[in-house]
């Protein structure tokens, strides 16, 4: 398990340096298992910052209510029922700030 972001980022007025805006939506640029991704910056359940989430294998888990999503598809897996998490493939350099998050 690994954390997506530093807990201080959620309370800071500064924007997360990994944040990107694509088609009017906010995403976090990360890299997971060598694959650059853009992951929605907020959880679809209650809007918690996904920068506070953790990665468990191929899943990302929101820290607020444990809504869990598949990093390969964005599909909701477990936790409070909500919409799927928006996940997009990213250009290789887009996720550079996110680095590899998975504990190998």
Secondary structure, 3 states (H helix, E strand, C coil): CEECCCHHHHHCCCCCCCEEEECCEEEEEEEECCEEEEEECECCCCCCEHHHCEEECCEEECCCCCCEEECCCCCEEECCCCCCCCEEECCCCCCCCCCECCCC
